[in-house]
Each structure stands twice: as C-alpha cells, then as structure tokens.
Amino acid sequence: MASLAVAGWLIWLLPAPHLAAVLGVGPVDGVITVHTCYDATDAQGYQDGTDCTGTYTPRAAGERRREVTLDKAASRHRPGSTVEVRMARGRAHEMSGYALGRWTTATGLILGPFLALSLSFRACARDARWSHSSDYVLVLIVAEIAALVFGVLVDLVASIALALVR
C-alpha cells in the first residue's frame, strides 16, 4: 500500500494538474489571445505537438495579464483569435487529443513501476519469503507498454471526437 500511496502522490504532484486542465475540470481560468502558433519540439528535437504563445487574460479580477504558452494546442489558431484555457503550472491548456494522450501516458508510466513493486511486496508477504521472481519484472514491462498503448488510443479517440465536434 505504501508504494501505491507514493505513486498516487507523484501522480497528484506531476501529471494530475495538467491532466485536469486538459480534461476541463473546473471553471475556465481565462482566455488567451493568440499571437503565434508553431510546431514545438522536445529536448531531443522531435516534433512535440503545436504550441501557441499569446496574452493570457485571467477571468478572476485582480490578476494581471501576461504572456503564456498554450501547451499542446488542439489546432493552429489564427493570430488574434481567443481561446478559453485552464492553467496548470504556469502553462495554458485546452482540450486536445495529443495533450490528453500525453498526460494519460505520463500517469500510466508513473503508476506502472509502483504497481509492479506493490504486487511483488504482496507476493513476498503472502509467501513469507523474499522472492526475486522475474514475473514482476514482466508485470512492470507489460504495465509500461500498456500505458504507452493506452495513451495512443486516448489520443486517437479524443482527436477523432474533437474533429467531429468542430
């Protein structure tokens, strides 16, 4: 249980705020007036979705306008268009299949190792001996592959659903 509690804490700390923002949990935090959209790249230079920069206007009174990045935008927005967004860790999010797949995958990749570890500890406690069975390494590998496949499926289904709605 302790390893699953650590997994839950890490998920709550790392991908959960972004996943909640992408899913649209809670009210809209404000709007972003798009200045430019571009193909983002990751640290290795691979294509990583579309990001847009613009001026964020918060919904709450008293907050100041500022420049933000719309992370993993659903599409290339025209300059001057406004998009309702939710904020997480200083980045704006909107519902997009790519972002949903990415944060779902991140959640699964964090959960996988801790799930395999907790199953291994459970087996050791049940048998009353320390077991170094490779079965739990296989569980880890399957859990990580399942997280990747599930993330791709979520991305595809959400992208198709959003394309049909628009």
MODELLER restraints for C-alpha pairs under 7 A, 6 or more apart:
rsr = mdl.restraints
at = mdl.atoms
rsr.add(forms.Gaussian(group=physical.xy_distance, feature=features.Distance(at['CA:1:A'], at['CA:118:A']), mean=6.71, stdev=0.5))
rsr.add(forms.Gaussian(group=physical.xy_distance, feature=features.Distance(at['CA:3:A'], at['CA:114:A']), mean=5.61, stdev=0.5))
rsr.add(forms.Gaussian(group=physical.xy_distance, feature=features.Distance(at['CA:3:A'], at['CA:117:A']), mean=6.98, stdev=0.5))
rsr.add(forms.Gaussian(group=physical.xy_distance, feature=features.Distance(at['CA:3:A'], at['CA:118:A']), mean=5.85, stdev=0.5))
rsr.add(forms.Gaussian(group=physical.xy_distance, feature=features.Distance(at['CA:4:A'], at['CA:114:A']), mean=5.92, stdev=0.5))
rsr.add(forms.Gaussian(group=physical.xy_distance, feature=features.Distance(at['CA:4:A'], at['CA:115:A']), mean=6.55, stdev=0.5))
rsr.add(forms.Gaussian(group=physical.xy_distance, feature=features.Distance(at['CA:4:A'], at['CA:118:A']), mean=6.74, stdev=0.5))
rsr.add(forms.Gaussian(group=physical.xy_distance, feature=features.Distance(at['CA:7:A'], at['CA:110:A']), mean=6.59, stdev=0.5))
rsr.add(forms.Gaussian(group=physical.xy_distance, feature=features.Distance(at['CA:7:A'], at['CA:111:A']), mean=5.75, stdev=0.5))
rsr.add(forms.Gaussian(group=physical.xy_distance, feature=features.Distance(at['CA:7:A'], at['CA:114:A']), mean=5.99, stdev=0.5))
rsr.add(forms.Gaussian(group=physical.xy_distance, feature=features.Distance(at['CA:11:A'], at['CA:107:A']), mean=6.07, stdev=0.5))
rsr.add(forms.Gaussian(group=physical.xy_distance, feature=features.Distance(at['CA:11:A'], at['CA:110:A']), mean=6.85, stdev=0.5))
rsr.add(forms.Gaussian(group=physical.xy_distance, feature=features.Distance(at['CA:15:A'], at['CA:103:A']), mean=5.93, stdev=0.5))
rsr.add(forms.Gaussian(group=physical.xy_distance, feature=features.Distance(at['CA:15:A'], at['CA:106:A']), mean=6.50, stdev=0.5))
rsr.add(forms.Gaussian(group=physical.xy_distance, feature=features.Distance(at['CA:15:A'], at['CA:107:A']), mean=6.16, stdev=0.5))
rsr.add(forms.Gaussian(group=physical.xy_distance, feature=features.Distance(at['CA:17:A'], at['CA:88:A']), mean=5.69, stdev=0.5))
rsr.add(forms.Gaussian(group=physical.xy_distance, feature=features.Distance(at['CA:18:A'], at['CA:88:A']), mean=5.54, stdev=0.5))
rsr.add(forms.Gaussian(group=physical.xy_distance, feature=features.Distance(at['CA:18:A'], at['CA:103:A']), mean=6.93, stdev=0.5))
rsr.add(forms.Gaussian(group=physical.xy_distance, feature=features.Distance(at['CA:19:A'], at['CA:100:A']), mean=6.68, stdev=0.5))
rsr.add(forms.Gaussian(group=physical.xy_distance, feature=features.Distance(at['CA:19:A'], at['CA:103:A']), mean=5.56, stdev=0.5))
rsr.add(forms.Gaussian(group=physical.xy_distance, feature=features.Distance(at['CA:21:A'], at['CA:86:A']), mean=5.27, stdev=0.5))
rsr.add(forms.Gaussian(group=physical.xy_distance, feature=features.Distance(at['CA:21:A'], at['CA:87:A']), mean=6.44, stdev=0.5))
rsr.add(forms.Gaussian(group=physical.xy_distance, feature=features.Distance(at['CA:21:A'], at['CA:88:A']), mean=6.45, stdev=0.5))
rsr.add(forms.Gaussian(group=physical.xy_distance, feature=features.Distance(at['CA:21:A'], at['CA:93:A']), mean=5.93, stdev=0.5))
rsr.add(forms.Gaussian(group=physical.xy_distance, feature=features.Distance(at['CA:22:A'], at['CA:93:A']), mean=5.57, stdev=0.5))
rsr.add(forms.Gaussian(group=physical.xy_distance, feature=features.Distance(at['CA:22:A'], at['CA:94:A']), mean=5.33, stdev=0.5))
rsr.add(forms.Gaussian(group=physical.xy_distance, feature=features.Distance(at['CA:22:A'], at['CA:95:A']), mean=4.81, stdev=0.5))
rsr.add(forms.Gaussian(group=physical.xy_distance, feature=features.Distance(at['CA:22:A'], at['CA:99:A']), mean=6.79, stdev=0.5))
rsr.add(forms.Gaussian(group=physical.xy_distance, feature=features.Distance(at['CA:22:A'], at['CA:100:A']), mean=6.24, stdev=0.5))
rsr.add(forms.Gaussian(group=physical.xy_distance, feature=features.Distance(at['CA:23:A'], at['CA:95:A']), mean=6.03, stdev=0.5))
rsr.add(forms.Gaussian(group=physical.xy_distance, feature=features.Distance(at['CA:24:A'], at['CA:95:A']), mean=6.86, stdev=0.5))
rsr.add(forms.Gaussian(group=physical.xy_distance, feature=features.Distance(at['CA:28:A'], at['CA:84:A']), mean=6.46, stdev=0.5))
rsr.add(forms.Gaussian(group=physical.xy_distance, feature=features.Distance(at['CA:28:A'], at['CA:85:A']), mean=5.88, stdev=0.5))
rsr.add(forms.Gaussian(group=physical.xy_distance, feature=features.Distance(at['CA:28:A'], at['CA:86:A']), mean=5.35, stdev=0.5))
rsr.add(forms.Gaussian(group=physical.xy_distance, feature=features.Distance(at['CA:29:A'], at['CA:58:A']), mean=5.99, stdev=0.5))
rsr.add(forms.Gaussian(group=physical.xy_distance, feature=features.Distance(at['CA:29:A'], at['CA:59:A']), mean=5.58, stdev=0.5))
rsr.add(forms.Gaussian(group=physical.xy_distance, feature=features.Distance(at['CA:29:A'], at['CA:85:A']), mean=6.10, stdev=0.5))
rsr.add(forms.Gaussian(group=physical.xy_distance, feature=features.Distance(at['CA:29:A'], at['CA:86:A']), mean=4.86, stdev=0.5))
rsr.add(forms.Gaussian(group=physical.xy_distance, feature=features.Distance(at['CA:29:A'], at['CA:87:A']), mean=6.36, stdev=0.5))
rsr.add(forms.Gaussian(group=physical.xy_distance, feature=features.Distance(at['CA:30:A'], at['CA:56:A']), mean=6.93, stdev=0.5))
rsr.add(forms.Gaussian(group=physical.xy_distance, feature=features.Distance(at['CA:30:A'], at['CA:57:A']), mean=5.59, stdev=0.5))
rsr.add(forms.Gaussian(group=physical.xy_distance, feature=features.Distance(at['CA:30:A'], at['CA:58:A']), mean=4.22, stdev=0.5))
rsr.add(forms.Gaussian(group=physical.xy_distance, feature=features.Distance(at['CA:30:A'], at['CA:59:A']), mean=4.48, stdev=0.5))
rsr.add(forms.Gaussian(group=physical.xy_distance, feature=features.Distance(at['CA:30:A'], at['CA:84:A']), mean=5.91, stdev=0.5))
rsr.add(forms.Gaussian(group=physical.xy_distance, feature=features.Distance(at['CA:30:A'], at['CA:85:A']), mean=5.74, stdev=0.5))
rsr.add(forms.Gaussian(group=physical.xy_distance, feature=features.Distance(at['CA:30:A'], at['CA:86:A']), mean=6.78, stdev=0.5))
rsr.add(forms.Gaussian(group=physical.xy_distance, feature=features.Distance(at['CA:31:A'], at['CA:56:A']), mean=5.77, stdev=0.5))
rsr.add(forms.Gaussian(group=physical.xy_distance, feature=features.Distance(at['CA:31:A'], at['CA:57:A']), mean=5.37, stdev=0.5))
rsr.add(forms.Gaussian(group=physical.xy_distance, feature=features.Distance(at['CA:31:A'], at['CA:58:A']), mean=6.54, stdev=0.5))
rsr.add(forms.Gaussian(group=physical.xy_distance, feature=features.Distance(at['CA:31:A'], at['CA:82:A']), mean=6.18, stdev=0.5))
rsr.add(forms.Gaussian(group=physical.xy_distance, feature=features.Distance(at['CA:31:A'], at['CA:83:A']), mean=5.36, stdev=0.5))
rsr.add(forms.Gaussian(group=physical.xy_distance, feature=features.Distance(at['CA:31:A'], at['CA:84:A']), mean=4.39, stdev=0.5))
rsr.add(forms.Gaussian(group=physical.xy_distance, feature=features.Distance(at['CA:31:A'], at['CA:85:A']), mean=5.58, stdev=0.5))
rsr.add(forms.Gaussian(group=physical.xy_distance, feature=features.Distance(at['CA:32:A'], at['CA:54:A']), mean=5.89, stdev=0.5))
rsr.add(forms.Gaussian(group=physical.xy_distance, feature=features.Distance(at['CA:32:A'], at['CA:55:A']), mean=5.36, stdev=0.5))
rsr.add(forms.Gaussian(group=physical.xy_distance, feature=features.Distance(at['CA:32:A'], at['CA:56:A']), mean=4.28, stdev=0.5))
rsr.add(forms.Gaussian(group=physical.xy_distance, feature=features.Distance(at['CA:32:A'], at['CA:57:A']), mean=6.10, stdev=0.5))
rsr.add(forms.Gaussian(group=physical.xy_distance, feature=features.Distance(at['CA:32:A'], at['CA:82:A']), mean=5.46, stdev=0.5))
rsr.add(forms.Gaussian(group=physical.xy_distance, feature=features.Distance(at['CA:32:A'], at['CA:83:A']), mean=5.36, stdev=0.5))
rsr.add(forms.Gaussian(group=physical.xy_distance, feature=features.Distance(at['CA:32:A'], at['CA:84:A']), mean=6.55, stdev=0.5))
rsr.add(forms.Gaussian(group=physical.xy_distance, feature=features.Distance(at['CA:32:A'], at['CA:85:A']), mean=6.89, stdev=0.5))
rsr.add(forms.Gaussian(group=physical.xy_distance, feature=features.Distance(at['CA:33:A'], at['CA:54:A']), mean=5.28, stdev=0.5))
rsr.add(forms.Gaussian(group=physical.xy_distance, feature=features.Distance(at['CA:33:A'], at['CA:55:A']), mean=5.22, stdev=0.5))
rsr.add(forms.Gaussian(group=physical.xy_distance, feature=features.Distance(at['CA:33:A'], at['CA:56:A']), mean=6.50, stdev=0.5))
rsr.add(forms.Gaussian(group=physical.xy_distance, feature=features.Distance(at['CA:33:A'], at['CA:80:A']), mean=5.70, stdev=0.5))
rsr.add(forms.Gaussian(group=physical.xy_distance, feature=features.Distance(at['CA:33:A'], at['CA:81:A']), mean=5.67, stdev=0.5))
rsr.add(forms.Gaussian(group=physical.xy_distance, feature=features.Distance(at['CA:33:A'], at['CA:82:A']), mean=4.47, stdev=0.5))
rsr.add(forms.Gaussian(group=physical.xy_distance, feature=features.Distance(at['CA:33:A'], at['CA:83:A']), mean=6.67, stdev=0.5))
rsr.add(forms.Gaussian(group=physical.xy_distance, feature=features.Distance(at['CA:34:A'], at['CA:52:A']), mean=6.55, stdev=0.5))
rsr.add(forms.Gaussian(group=physical.xy_distance, feature=features.Distance(at['CA:34:A'], at['CA:53:A']), mean=5.93, stdev=0.5))
rsr.add(forms.Gaussian(group=physical.xy_distance, feature=features.Distance(at['CA:34:A'], at['CA:54:A']), mean=4.30, stdev=0.5))
rsr.add(forms.Gaussian(group=physical.xy_distance, feature=features.Distance(at['CA:34:A'], at['CA:55:A']), mean=6.72, stdev=0.5))
rsr.add(forms.Gaussian(group=physical.xy_distance, feature=features.Distance(at['CA:34:A'], at['CA:77:A']), mean=6.92, stdev=0.5))
rsr.add(forms.Gaussian(group=physical.xy_distance, feature=features.Distance(at['CA:34:A'], at['CA:78:A']), mean=7.00, stdev=0.5))
rsr.add(forms.Gaussian(group=physical.xy_distance, feature=features.Distance(at['CA:34:A'], at['CA:79:A']), mean=5.13, stdev=0.5))
rsr.add(forms.Gaussian(group=physical.xy_distance, feature=features.Distance(at['CA:34:A'], at['CA:80:A']), mean=5.27, stdev=0.5))
rsr.add(forms.Gaussian(group=physical.xy_distance, feature=features.Distance(at['CA:34:A'], at['CA:81:A']), mean=5.61, stdev=0.5))
rsr.add(forms.Gaussian(group=physical.xy_distance, feature=features.Distance(at['CA:34:A'], at['CA:82:A']), mean=6.22, stdev=0.5))
rsr.add(forms.Gaussian(group=physical.xy_distance, feature=features.Distance(at['CA:35:A'], at['CA:53:A']), mean=5.75, stdev=0.5))
rsr.add(forms.Gaussian(group=physical.xy_distance, feature=features.Distance(at['CA:35:A'], at['CA:54:A']), mean=4.74, stdev=0.5))
rsr.add(forms.Gaussian(group=physical.xy_distance, feature=features.Distance(at['CA:35:A'], at['CA:79:A']), mean=4.80, stdev=0.5))
rsr.add(forms.Gaussian(group=physical.xy_distance, feature=features.Distance(at['CA:35:A'], at['CA:80:A']), mean=6.12, stdev=0.5))
rsr.add(forms.Gaussian(group=physical.xy_distance, feature=features.Distance(at['CA:36:A'], at['CA:52:A']), mean=5.57, stdev=0.5))
rsr.add(forms.Gaussian(group=physical.xy_distance, feature=features.Distance(at['CA:36:A'], at['CA:53:A']), mean=5.59, stdev=0.5))
rsr.add(forms.Gaussian(group=physical.xy_distance, feature=features.Distance(at['CA:36:A'], at['CA:54:A']), mean=6.92, stdev=0.5))
rsr.add(forms.Gaussian(group=physical.xy_distance, feature=features.Distance(at['CA:36:A'], at['CA:79:A']), mean=5.61, stdev=0.5))
rsr.add(forms.Gaussian(group=physical.xy_distance, feature=features.Distance(at['CA:37:A'], at['CA:50:A']), mean=6.74, stdev=0.5))
rsr.add(forms.Gaussian(group=physical.xy_distance, feature=features.Distance(at['CA:37:A'], at['CA:51:A']), mean=5.67, stdev=0.5))
rsr.add(forms.Gaussian(group=physical.xy_distance, feature=features.Distance(at['CA:37:A'], at['CA:52:A']), mean=3.99, stdev=0.5))
rsr.add(forms.Gaussian(group=physical.xy_distance, feature=features.Distance(at['CA:37:A'], at['CA:53:A']), mean=6.40, stdev=0.5))
rsr.add(forms.Gaussian(group=physical.xy_distance, feature=features.Distance(at['CA:37:A'], at['CA:76:A']), mean=5.83, stdev=0.5))
rsr.add(forms.Gaussian(group=physical.xy_distance, feature=features.Distance(at['CA:37:A'], at['CA:77:A']), mean=6.57, stdev=0.5))
rsr.add(forms.Gaussian(group=physical.xy_distance, feature=features.Distance(at['CA:38:A'], at['CA:50:A']), mean=5.68, stdev=0.5))
rsr.add(forms.Gaussian(group=physical.xy_distance, feature=features.Distance(at['CA:38:A'], at['CA:51:A']), mean=5.65, stdev=0.5))
rsr.add(forms.Gaussian(group=physical.xy_distance, feature=features.Distance(at['CA:38:A'], at['CA:52:A']), mean=6.24, stdev=0.5))
rsr.add(forms.Gaussian(group=physical.xy_distance, feature=features.Distance(at['CA:39:A'], at['CA:47:A']), mean=6.76, stdev=0.5))
rsr.add(forms.Gaussian(group=physical.xy_distance, feature=features.Distance(at['CA:39:A'], at['CA:49:A']), mean=6.02, stdev=0.5))
rsr.add(forms.Gaussian(group=physical.xy_distance, feature=features.Distance(at['CA:39:A'], at['CA:50:A']), mean=4.66, stdev=0.5))
rsr.add(forms.Gaussian(group=physical.xy_distance, feature=features.Distance(at['CA:39:A'], at['CA:51:A']), mean=6.36, stdev=0.5))
rsr.add(forms.Gaussian(group=physical.xy_distance, feature=features.Distance(at['CA:40:A'], at['CA:47:A']), mean=5.99, stdev=0.5))
rsr.add(forms.Gaussian(group=physical.xy_distance, feature=features.Distance(at['CA:40:A'], at['CA:48:A']), mean=5.14, stdev=0.5))
rsr.add(forms.Gaussian(group=physical.xy_distance, feature=features.Distance(at['CA:40:A'], at['CA:49:A']), mean=5.65, stdev=0.5))
rsr.add(forms.Gaussian(group=physical.xy_distance, feature=features.Distance(at['CA:40:A'], at['CA:50:A']), mean=5.48, stdev=0.5))
rsr.add(forms.Gaussian(group=physical.xy_distance, feature=features.Distance(at['CA:40:A'], at['CA:51:A']), mean=5.81, stdev=0.5))
rsr.add(forms.Gaussian(group=physical.xy_distance, feature=features.Distance(at['CA:41:A'], at['CA:47:A']), mean=4.53, stdev=0.5))
rsr.add(forms.Gaussian(group=physical.xy_distance, feature=features.Distance(at['CA:41:A'], at['CA:48:A']), mean=4.76, stdev=0.5))
rsr.add(forms.Gaussian(group=physical.xy_distance, feature=features.Distance(at['CA:42:A'], at['CA:48:A']), mean=5.74, stdev=0.5))
rsr.add(forms.Gaussian(group=physical.xy_distance, feature=features.Distance(at['CA:49:A'], at['CA:72:A']), mean=5.42, stdev=0.5))
rsr.add(forms.Gaussian(group=physical.xy_distance, feature=features.Distance(at['CA:50:A'], at['CA:72:A']), mean=5.16, stdev=0.5))
rsr.add(forms.Gaussian(group=physical.xy_distance, feature=features.Distance(at['CA:50:A'], at['CA:73:A']), mean=5.45, stdev=0.5))
rsr.add(forms.Gaussian(group=physical.xy_distance, feature=features.Distance(at['CA:50:A'], at['CA:76:A']), mean=6.88, stdev=0.5))
rsr.add(forms.Gaussian(group=physical.xy_distance, feature=features.Distance(at['CA:51:A'], at['CA:69:A']), mean=6.64, stdev=0.5))
rsr.add(forms.Gaussian(group=physical.xy_distance, feature=features.Distance(at['CA:51:A'], at['CA:70:A']), mean=5.56, stdev=0.5))
rsr.add(forms.Gaussian(group=physical.xy_distance, feature=features.Distance(at['CA:51:A'], at['CA:71:A']), mean=5.12, stdev=0.5))
rsr.add(forms.Gaussian(group=physical.xy_distance, feature=features.Distance(at['CA:51:A'], at['CA:72:A']), mean=5.21, stdev=0.5))
rsr.add(forms.Gaussian(group=physical.xy_distance, feature=features.Distance(at['CA:51:A'], at['CA:73:A']), mean=5.56, stdev=0.5))
rsr.add(forms.Gaussian(group=physical.xy_distance, feature=features.Distance(at['CA:52:A'], at['CA:69:A']), mean=5.64, stdev=0.5))
rsr.add(forms.Gaussian(group=physical.xy_distance, feature=features.Distance(at['CA:52:A'], at['CA:70:A']), mean=4.93, stdev=0.5))
rsr.add(forms.Gaussian(group=physical.xy_distance, feature=features.Distance(at['CA:52:A'], at['CA:71:A']), mean=6.94, stdev=0.5))
rsr.add(forms.Gaussian(group=physical.xy_distance, feature=features.Distance(at['CA:52:A'], at['CA:73:A']), mean=6.76, stdev=0.5))
rsr.add(forms.Gaussian(group=physical.xy_distance, feature=features.Distance(at['CA:53:A'], at['CA:68:A']), mean=5.84, stdev=0.5))
rsr.add(forms.Gaussian(group=physical.xy_distance, feature=features.Distance(at['CA:53:A'], at['CA:69:A']), mean=4.47, stdev=0.5))
rsr.add(forms.Gaussian(group=physical.xy_distance, feature=features.Distance(at['CA:53:A'], at['CA:70:A']), mean=5.99, stdev=0.5))
rsr.add(forms.Gaussian(group=physical.xy_distance, feature=features.Distance(at['CA:54:A'], at['CA:67:A']), mean=5.58, stdev=0.5))
rsr.add(forms.Gaussian(group=physical.xy_distance, feature=features.Distance(at['CA:54:A'], at['CA:68:A']), mean=5.81, stdev=0.5))
rsr.add(forms.Gaussian(group=physical.xy_distance, feature=features.Distance(at['CA:54:A'], at['CA:69:A']), mean=6.56, stdev=0.5))
rsr.add(forms.Gaussian(group=physical.xy_distance, feature=features.Distance(at['CA:55:A'], at['CA:65:A']), mean=6.63, stdev=0.5))
rsr.add(forms.Gaussian(group=physical.xy_distance, feature=features.Distance(at['CA:55:A'], at['CA:66:A']), mean=5.50, stdev=0.5))
rsr.add(forms.Gaussian(group=physical.xy_distance, feature=features.Distance(at['CA:55:A'], at['CA:67:A']), mean=4.53, stdev=0.5))
rsr.add(forms.Gaussian(group=physical.xy_distance, feature=features.Distance(at['CA:55:A'], at['CA:68:A']), mean=6.22, stdev=0.5))
rsr.add(forms.Gaussian(group=physical.xy_distance, feature=features.Distance(at['CA:56:A'], at['CA:65:A']), mean=5.50, stdev=0.5))
rsr.add(forms.Gaussian(group=physical.xy_distance, feature=features.Distance(at['CA:56:A'], at['CA:66:A']), mean=5.36, stdev=0.5))
rsr.add(forms.Gaussian(group=physical.xy_distance, feature=features.Distance(at['CA:56:A'], at['CA:67:A']), mean=5.90, stdev=0.5))
rsr.add(forms.Gaussian(group=physical.xy_distance, feature=features.Distance(at['CA:56:A'], at['CA:68:A']), mean=6.13, stdev=0.5))
rsr.add(forms.Gaussian(group=physical.xy_distance, feature=features.Distance(at['CA:57:A'], at['CA:65:A']), mean=4.89, stdev=0.5))
rsr.add(forms.Gaussian(group=physical.xy_distance, feature=features.Distance(at['CA:58:A'], at['CA:65:A']), mean=6.63, stdev=0.5))
rsr.add(forms.Gaussian(group=physical.xy_distance, feature=features.Distance(at['CA:68:A'], at['CA:91:A']), mean=6.30, stdev=0.5))
rsr.add(forms.Gaussian(group=physical.xy_distance, feature=features.Distance(at['CA:68:A'], at['CA:92:A']), mean=6.77, stdev=0.5))
rsr.add(forms.Gaussian(group=physical.xy_distance, feature=features.Distance(at['CA:69:A'], at['CA:91:A']), mean=5.71, stdev=0.5))
rsr.add(forms.Gaussian(group=physical.xy_distance, feature=features.Distance(at['CA:69:A'], at['CA:92:A']), mean=6.01, stdev=0.5))
rsr.add(forms.Gaussian(group=physical.xy_distance, feature=features.Distance(at['CA:70:A'], at['CA:91:A']), mean=6.31, stdev=0.5))
rsr.add(forms.Gaussian(group=physical.xy_distance, feature=features.Distance(at['CA:70:A'], at['CA:92:A']), mean=4.59, stdev=0.5))
rsr.add(forms.Gaussian(group=physical.xy_distance, feature=features.Distance(at['CA:70:A'], at['CA:93:A']), mean=5.68, stdev=0.5))
rsr.add(forms.Gaussian(group=physical.xy_distance, feature=features.Distance(at['CA:71:A'], at['CA:91:A']), mean=6.37, stdev=0.5))
rsr.add(forms.Gaussian(group=physical.xy_distance, feature=features.Distance(at['CA:71:A'], at['CA:92:A']), mean=5.96, stdev=0.5))
rsr.add(forms.Gaussian(group=physical.xy_distance, feature=features.Distance(at['CA:71:A'], at['CA:93:A']), mean=5.60, stdev=0.5))
rsr.add(forms.Gaussian(group=physical.xy_distance, feature=features.Distance(at['CA:72:A'], at['CA:98:A']), mean=6.69, stdev=0.5))
rsr.add(forms.Gaussian(group=physical.xy_distance, feature=features.Distance(at['CA:72:A'], at['CA:99:A']), mean=5.48, stdev=0.5))
rsr.add(forms.Gaussian(group=physical.xy_distance, feature=features.Distance(at['CA:73:A'], at['CA:94:A']), mean=6.49, stdev=0.5))
rsr.add(forms.Gaussian(group=physical.xy_distance, feature=features.Distance(at['CA:73:A'], at['CA:96:A']), mean=6.31, stdev=0.5))
rsr.add(forms.Gaussian(group=physical.xy_distance, feature=features.Distance(at['CA:74:A'], at['CA:95:A']), mean=6.55, stdev=0.5))
rsr.add(forms.Gaussian(group=physical.xy_distance, feature=features.Distance(at['CA:74:A'], at['CA:96:A']), mean=4.37, stdev=0.5))
rsr.add(forms.Gaussian(group=physical.xy_distance, feature=features.Distance(at['CA:85:A'], at['CA:92:A']), mean=5.75, stdev=0.5))
rsr.add(forms.Gaussian(group=physical.xy_distance, feature=features.Distance(at['CA:85:A'], at['CA:93:A']), mean=5.39, stdev=0.5))
rsr.add(forms.Gaussian(group=physical.xy_distance, feature=features.Distance(at['CA:85:A'], at['CA:94:A']), mean=5.28, stdev=0.5))
rsr.add(forms.Gaussian(group=physical.xy_distance, feature=features.Distance(at['CA:86:A'], at['CA:92:A']), mean=5.69, stdev=0.5))
rsr.add(forms.Gaussian(group=physical.xy_distance, feature=features.Distance(at['CA:86:A'], at['CA:93:A']), mean=5.36, stdev=0.5))
rsr.add(forms.Gaussian(group=physical.xy_distance, feature=features.Distance(at['CA:86:A'], at['CA:94:A']), mean=6.64, stdev=0.5))
rsr.add(forms.Gaussian(group=physical.xy_distance, feature=features.Distance(at['CA:87:A'], at['CA:93:A']), mean=6.11, stdev=0.5))
rsr.add(forms.Gaussian(group=physical.xy_distance, feature=features.Distance(at['CA:96:A'], at['CA:159:A']), mean=6.65, stdev=0.5))
rsr.add(forms.Gaussian(group=physical.xy_distance, feature=features.Distance(at['CA:97:A'], at['CA:155:A']), mean=4.42, stdev=0.5))
rsr.add(forms.Gaussian(group=physical.xy_distance, feature=features.Distance(at['CA:97:A'], at['CA:156:A']), mean=6.61, stdev=0.5))
rsr.add(forms.Gaussian(group=physical.xy_distance, feature=features.Distance(at['CA:97:A'], at['CA:158:A']), mean=4.63, stdev=0.5))
rsr.add(forms.Gaussian(group=physical.xy_distance, feature=features.Distance(at['CA:97:A'], at['CA:159:A']), mean=4.38, stdev=0.5))
rsr.add(forms.Gaussian(group=physical.xy_distance, feature=features.Distance(at['CA:98:A'], at['CA:155:A']), mean=5.20, stdev=0.5))
rsr.add(forms.Gaussian(group=physical.xy_distance, feature=features.Distance(at['CA:100:A'], at['CA:154:A']), mean=6.95, stdev=0.5))
rsr.add(forms.Gaussian(group=physical.xy_distance, feature=features.Distance(at['CA:100:A'], at['CA:155:A']), mean=6.20, stdev=0.5))
rsr.add(forms.Gaussian(group=physical.xy_distance, feature=features.Distance(at['CA:101:A'], at['CA:151:A']), mean=4.40, stdev=0.5))
rsr.add(forms.Gaussian(group=physical.xy_distance, feature=features.Distance(at['CA:101:A'], at['CA:152:A']), mean=5.90, stdev=0.5))
rsr.add(forms.Gaussian(group=physical.xy_distance, feature=features.Distance(at['CA:101:A'], at['CA:154:A']), mean=5.24, stdev=0.5))
rsr.add(forms.Gaussian(group=physical.xy_distance, feature=features.Distance(at['CA:101:A'], at['CA:155:A']), mean=4.31, stdev=0.5))
rsr.add(forms.Gaussian(group=physical.xy_distance, feature=features.Distance(at['CA:102:A'], at['CA:151:A']), mean=6.38, stdev=0.5))
rsr.add(forms.Gaussian(group=physical.xy_distance, feature=features.Distance(at['CA:104:A'], at['CA:151:A']), mean=5.55, stdev=0.5))
rsr.add(forms.Gaussian(group=physical.xy_distance, feature=features.Distance(at['CA:105:A'], at['CA:147:A']), mean=5.36, stdev=0.5))
rsr.add(forms.Gaussian(group=physical.xy_distance, feature=features.Distance(at['CA:105:A'], at['CA:148:A']), mean=5.65, stdev=0.5))
rsr.add(forms.Gaussian(group=physical.xy_distance, feature=features.Distance(at['CA:105:A'], at['CA:151:A']), mean=4.63, stdev=0.5))
rsr.add(forms.Gaussian(group=physical.xy_distance, feature=features.Distance(at['CA:108:A'], at['CA:147:A']), mean=4.73, stdev=0.5))
rsr.add(forms.Gaussian(group=physical.xy_distance, feature=features.Distance(at['CA:109:A'], at['CA:144:A']), mean=5.62, stdev=0.5))
rsr.add(forms.Gaussian(group=physical.xy_distance, feature=features.Distance(at['CA:109:A'], at['CA:147:A']), mean=5.95, stdev=0.5))
rsr.add(forms.Gaussian(group=physical.xy_distance, feature=features.Distance(at['CA:112:A'], at['CA:140:A']), mean=5.90, stdev=0.5))
rsr.add(forms.Gaussian(group=physical.xy_distance, feature=features.Distance(at['CA:112:A'], at['CA:143:A']), mean=5.02, stdev=0.5))
rsr.add(forms.Gaussian(group=physical.xy_distance, feature=features.Distance(at['CA:112:A'], at['CA:144:A']), mean=5.71, stdev=0.5))
rsr.add(forms.Gaussian(group=physical.xy_distance, feature=features.Distance(at['CA:113:A'], at['CA:140:A']), mean=5.61, stdev=0.5))
rsr.add(forms.Gaussian(group=physical.xy_distance, feature=features.Distance(at['CA:116:A'], at['CA:136:A']), mean=5.68, stdev=0.5))
rsr.add(forms.Gaussian(group=physical.xy_distance, feature=features.Distance(at['CA:116:A'], at['CA:139:A']), mean=5.83, stdev=0.5))
rsr.add(forms.Gaussian(group=physical.xy_distance, feature=features.Distance(at['CA:116:A'], at['CA:140:A']), mean=5.26, stdev=0.5))
rsr.add(forms.Gaussian(group=physical.xy_distance, feature=features.Distance(at['CA:120:A'], at['CA:136:A']), mean=6.10, stdev=0.5))
rsr.add(forms.Gaussian(group=physical.xy_distance, feature=features.Distance(at['CA:124:A'], at['CA:130:A']), mean=5.23, stdev=0.5))
rsr.add(forms.Gaussian(group=physical.xy_distance, feature=features.Distance(at['CA:124:A'], at['CA:131:A']), mean=5.72, stdev=0.5))
